[in-house]
C-alpha cells in the first residue's frame, strides 16, 4: 500500500539521520526489504530532495549512508504550526478515516489510525475530544467495495514505481477478451471510484494513455528504466467529461425522469456539463454532455420505468434492446 511505502521512507530517513548513518544491510533488516529495494528507496529519498550521500570509511569497512550533517541539525528545529480545526473540518477528517471505500489493507488502516492519534495531540483539547466522540458515532456505509487484500504487494510496487518514475511490466487481464496480456507501461496516477482503484498508465508501445482496473492486474514488475511524467496530462481534467472513470468521445444525452425520482436527480451533479429542466407533471429532463457509454447505460437501467432516454437515438435503441432481453427472464 501507499501508506507502507511512505512509512518506509520515513523510517529510512530516521536511520540515515543518525550520526553513524546506516548501511544497506541495516536499512534492509530494519524495514524488511531486499538490497535492490533499499537502493530504490534511497533513490526515492534523494529524488524528494533529501541530501543523502555514501560516507566512505576506512578501507574494507562497510559503506555507511548518511544525511548531510548540517541538514540533520536543522531537522529538530522545525516548528509545527498551530493547528486549529473547526468541528466541520474535524468531521471531514473522521469521515475520510472511516471511509470503507479505501483499500482494505491492514497497513493503511493502521497508518490512518496512527495519523489521527498524532493529529489529536496537536489539536486543542475541546476539538480533540469532539473528534474522538465523533469517531465513536460516525461511519460510512459502502457495501460494494472491491477487496484488495490480495493486491497489497502490487499496490506497494505501483506506489514505489510512481514515486521513483520507473517503468513497469504488467500482466493485465481484460474482461472484453478474457485474456491476460503482458506489456511495458508507465504508471502515472491512481484514483478511486465507487469502491474501486483505477490506474492511469501510458503504454510505451503505442504512446497512449489508458485506464487499468487494479483488481485485474495479475502481476507487476518494476523495471530499471525511468520515464518523464507527461506535462500535458492532467488525470482530473481527463475525467471531467467522463460519467464515471472510463472516457471516450463525449456525447450529448437527454433523459426524462418521472416525478418519483425527480428530487433525487435534481439534488445531485451527474456531469461537469449538465442542465436540468423542470416539467409540469413534477418530473425533470436532464441534459448532459459526458462520455463512458457503458456506465451511462448501467446507470439509466438502474432507474427502471422511472427513466426514459430521449437522445441520442443510438443510446435510446440500446436501452430498448437491453430491456427486451431482460423481459425474457420473466
DRENLOGU-238826 format. One record per residue (C-alpha): residue in one letter; x, y, z. Coordinates in steps of 0.1 Angstrom, whole numbers, plus 5000, padded with zeros to 4 digits. Each point is the difference from the previous one (the first is absolute). Example, Ala and Ser with C-alpha at 12.3 -4.5 7.8 and 13.67 -1.06 7.14 Angstrom:
<nodes>
NODE code   px   py   pz
NODE    A 5123 4955 5078
NODE    S 5014 5034 4993
</nodes>
This chain:
<nodes>
NODE code   px   py   pz
NODE    X 5000 5000 5000
NODE    X 5010 5036 4995
NODE    X 4999 5004 5038
NODE    X 5027 4973 5004
NODE    X 5022 5017 4974
NODE    X 4998 5033 5018
NODE    X 5006 4983 5033
NODE    X 5032 4984 4986
NODE    X 5011 5034 4988
NODE    X 4996 5016 5034
NODE    X 5017 4971 5018
NODE    X 5029 5001 4975
NODE    X 5004 5037 5004
NODE    X 5002 4995 5038
NODE    X 5027 4974 4997
NODE    X 5020 5022 4976
NODE    X 4997 5030 5024
NODE    X 5020 4982 5027
NODE    X 5036 5011 5006
NODE    X 5013 4967 4987
NODE    X 4975 4997 4972
NODE    X 4990 4966 4988
NODE    X 5013 4972 4978
NODE    X 4979 4985 4972
NODE    X 4997 4968 5021
NODE    X 4988 5019 5031
NODE    X 4973 5018 4980
NODE    X 4989 4968 4984
NODE    X 4998 4981 5033
NODE    X 4982 5028 5017
NODE    X 4974 5004 4973
NODE    X 4999 4964 4987
NODE    X 5012 5009 4965
NODE    X 5023 4984 4975
NODE    X 5032 5018 4990
NODE    X 4986 5010 4967
NODE    X 4969 5015 5016
NODE    X 5022 5019 5025
NODE    X 5020 5016 4971
NODE    X 4967 5010 4984
NODE    X 4989 5015 5033
NODE    X 5032 5020 5003
NODE    X 4995 5013 4964
NODE    X 4964 5011 5009
NODE    X 5012 5018 5031
NODE    X 5026 5019 4979
NODE    X 4974 5008 4974
NODE    X 4979 5016 5027
NODE    X 5029 5024 5007
NODE    X 5016 4984 5031
NODE    X 5038 5004 4999
NODE    X 5011 4963 5004
NODE    X 5036 4989 4993
NODE    X 5021 4969 5005
NODE    X 5027 5006 5026
NODE    X 5032 4982 4991
NODE    X 5017 4987 5031
NODE    X 5032 4981 5005
NODE    X 5011 4975 4974
NODE    X 4979 4969 5002
NODE    X 4974 5016 5022
NODE    X 4963 4996 4990
NODE    X 4987 5031 4983
NODE    X 4978 5022 5021
NODE    X 4972 5021 4985
NODE    X 4993 5033 5018
NODE    X 4981 5033 4999
NODE    X 5021 5032 4997
NODE    X 5009 5011 5036
NODE    X 4989 5036 4996
NODE    X 4967 4988 4986
NODE    X 4994 4977 5029
NODE    X 5007 5028 5025
NODE    X 4971 5020 4985
NODE    X 4975 4971 5002
NODE    X 4993 5003 5038
NODE    X 4996 5038 4996
NODE    X 4969 4997 4978
NODE    X 4971 5015 5019
NODE    X 4965 4987 4995
NODE    X 4973 5026 4992
NODE    X 4971 5004 5023
NODE    X 4973 4977 4989
NODE    X 4965 5013 5004
NODE    X 4972 4979 4985
NODE    X 4964 5009 4999
NODE    X 4975 4973 5010
NODE    X 4991 4996 4963
NODE    X 5036 4995 4990
NODE    X 5005 4974 5028
NODE    X 4968 4983 4988
NODE    X 5014 4999 4964
NODE    X 5033 4984 5012
NODE    X 4980 4973 5020
NODE    X 4979 4991 4970
NODE    X 5031 4997 4979
NODE    X 5015 4976 5025
NODE    X 4967 4980 5003
NODE    X 4996 4998 4962
NODE    X 4996 4963 4993
NODE    X 5006 5006 4963
NODE    X 5037 5003 5008
NODE    X 5020 4968 4992
NODE    X 4994 4975 5029
NODE    X 5037 4996 5007
NODE    X 5010 4998 5037
NODE    X 5031 5021 4996
NODE    X 4979 5029 4985
NODE    X 4974 4998 5028
NODE    X 5028 4999 5026
NODE    X 5017 5030 4985
NODE    X 4968 5020 4999
NODE    X 4993 4992 5037
NODE    X 5036 5010 5009
NODE    X 4996 5033 4980
NODE    X 4968 5008 5018
NODE    X 5016 4993 5033
NODE    X 5029 5023 4993
NODE    X 4977 5027 4986
NODE    X 4979 4999 5032
NODE    X 5032 5010 5020
NODE    X 5003 5032 4979
NODE    X 4963 5010 5005
NODE    X 4985 5021 5027
NODE    X 4985 4977 5027
NODE    X 4964 5009 4991
NODE    X 5004 4992 4963
NODE    X 5020 4968 5008
NODE    X 4972 4988 5023
NODE    X 4974 5009 4974
NODE    X 5019 4980 4974
NODE    X 5002 4970 5023
NODE    X 4963 5001 5008
NODE    X 4992 5004 4963
NODE    X 5021 4970 4991
NODE    X 4979 4979 5023
NODE    X 4967 5011 4984
NODE    X 5009 5003 4963
NODE    X 5005 4975 4973
NODE    X 4998 4996 4962
NODE    X 4977 4974 4983
NODE    X 5016 4986 4969
NODE    X 4990 4964 4992
NODE    X 5013 4998 4964
NODE    X 5037 5006 5007
NODE    X 5025 4978 4983
NODE    X 5023 4978 5020
NODE    X 5037 5008 4995
NODE    X 5013 4979 5028
NODE    X 5018 4978 4974
NODE    X 5015 5030 4982
NODE    X 5021 5016 5027
NODE    X 5033 4991 4984
NODE    X 4989 5013 4966
NODE    X 4988 5032 5016
NODE    X 5033 5003 5019
NODE    X 5019 4996 4967
NODE    X 4977 5024 4982
NODE    X 5006 5027 5026
NODE    X 5037 4995 4999
NODE    X 5000 5002 4962
NODE    X 4980 5032 5000
NODE    X 5022 5016 5027
NODE    X 5032 4992 4981
NODE    X 4986 5004 4964
NODE    X 5009 4964 4991
NODE    X 4984 4981 4971
NODE    X 4983 4967 5008
NODE    X 4991 4968 4982
NODE    X 4964 4990 5007
NODE    X 4980 4969 4996
NODE    X 4964 5012 4994
NODE    X 4968 4981 4995
NODE    X 4975 5016 4977
NODE    X 4963 4992 5006
NODE    X 4991 5007 4964
NODE    X 5023 4973 4986
NODE    X 5004 4978 5031
NODE    X 5037 5000 4993
NODE    X 5031 5010 5020
NODE    X 5026 5021 4982
NODE    X 5034 5011 5010
NODE    X 5014 5034 4990
NODE    X 5022 5029 5012
NODE    X 4983 5031 5014
NODE    X 5006 5032 5019
NODE    X 4979 5003 5032
NODE    X 4988 5036 5002
NODE    X 4972 5004 5025
NODE    X 4976 4980 5021
NODE    X 4964 5009 5009
NODE    X 4970 4985 5019
NODE    X 4965 4997 4986
NODE    X 4970 4982 5014
NODE    X 5021 4978 5023
NODE    X 5026 4991 4972
NODE    X 5035 5011 4993
NODE    X 5010 5010 4965
NODE    X 5034 5007 4986
NODE    X 5009 5025 4972
NODE    X 5029 4986 4979
NODE    X 5018 5010 4969
NODE    X 5006 4970 4977
NODE    X 5035 5004 4987
NODE    X 4994 4980 4968
NODE    X 4971 5022 4988
NODE    X 5007 5033 5018
NODE    X 4964 5001 5013
NODE    X 4985 5004 5034
NODE    X 4976 4973 5013
NODE    X 4982 4992 5032
NODE    X 5006 4966 5017
NODE    X 4978 4985 5028
NODE    X 5024 4990 5028
NODE    X 4981 4968 5008
NODE    X 5007 4987 4965
NODE    X 5038 5004 5004
NODE    X 5013 4964 5003
NODE    X 5037 5009 5004
NODE    X 5023 5030 5000
NODE    X 5038 5005 4998
NODE    X 5019 5032 5004
NODE    X 5025 5006 4972
NODE    X 5033 5018 5002
NODE    X 4991 5026 4973
NODE    X 4984 5032 5011
NODE    X 4975 5024 4983
NODE    X 4990 5036 5000
NODE    X 4965 5009 5011
NODE    X 4982 5015 4971
NODE    X 4996 5038 5004
NODE    X 4967 5001 4982
NODE    X 4983 4973 5021
NODE    X 4975 5009 5027
NODE    X 4980 4970 5013
NODE    X 4973 5021 5016
NODE    X 4996 5020 4968
NODE    X 4998 4968 4980
NODE    X 4971 4987 5021
NODE    X 4980 5033 5001
NODE    X 4979 4989 4970
NODE    X 4998 4963 5010
NODE    X 4969 4988 5017
NODE    X 5021 4976 5021
NODE    X 5036 4992 4994
NODE    X 4999 4987 4965
NODE    X 5003 5026 4974
NODE    X 4994 5002 4962
NODE    X 4986 5026 4976
NODE    X 4975 5022 5019
NODE    X 4963 4999 4989
NODE    X 4969 5020 5009
NODE    X 4974 4980 5018
NODE    X 4965 5009 5010
NODE    X 4980 4979 5025
NODE    X 4965 5005 5014
NODE    X 4994 4990 5036
NODE    X 4966 4994 5017
NODE    X 4988 5021 5030
NODE    X 5009 4970 5023
NODE    X 5037 5005 4995
NODE    X 5001 5037 4989
NODE    X 5013 5013 5034
NODE    X 5027 4973 5001
NODE    X 5012 5011 4965
NODE    X 4998 5037 5007
NODE    X 5020 4998 5033
NODE    X 5031 4985 4983
NODE    X 5026 5010 4975
NODE    X 5004 4973 4974
NODE    X 5023 5017 4975
NODE    X 5023 5030 4996
NODE    X 4977 5013 4974
NODE    X 4963 4995 5008
NODE    X 4966 5018 4999
NODE    X 4968 4991 5018
NODE    X 4966 5010 4988
NODE    X 4969 4997 5023
NODE    X 4969 4985 4983
NODE    X 4964 5009 5007
NODE    X 4992 4965 5013
NODE    X 5027 5002 5027
NODE    X 5026 4981 4980
NODE    X 5032 5013 4986
NODE    X 5021 4998 4969
NODE    X 5038 4998 5004
NODE    X 5023 5010 4972
NODE    X 5037 4993 5004
NODE    X 5031 4998 4979
NODE    X 5020 4970 5011
NODE    X 5019 4969 4990
NODE    X 5002 4964 5011
NODE    X 4969 4984 4983
NODE    X 5001 4967 5019
NODE    X 4999 5018 5034
NODE    X 4971 5023 4988
NODE    X 4981 4969 4988
NODE    X 5004 4982 5033
NODE    X 4989 5032 5018
NODE    X 4969 5006 4979
NODE    X 4988 4964 5003
NODE    X 5003 5003 5038
NODE    X 4971 5024 5000
NODE    X 4977 4974 4983
NODE    X 4967 5015 4988
NODE    X 5008 5034 5015
NODE    X 5025 5010 4973
NODE    X 4996 5004 4962
NODE    X 5029 5008 4977
NODE    X 4989 5026 4975
NODE    X 5033 5006 4982
NODE    X 5022 4989 4983
NODE    X 4980 4975 4980
NODE    X 5028 4974 5002
NODE    X 5000 5000 5038
NODE    X 4962 4998 5001
NODE    X 5001 4970 4977
NODE    X 5026 4983 5021
NODE    X 4979 5004 5031
NODE    X 4970 4986 4982
NODE    X 5019 4969 4989
NODE    X 5014 4994 5035
NODE    X 4965 5004 5016
NODE    X 4985 4975 4975
NODE    X 5028 4975 5009
NODE    X 4993 5005 5037
NODE    X 4963 4993 4994
NODE    X 5008 4966 4986
NODE    X 5010 4989 5035
NODE    X 4965 5006 5014
</nodes>
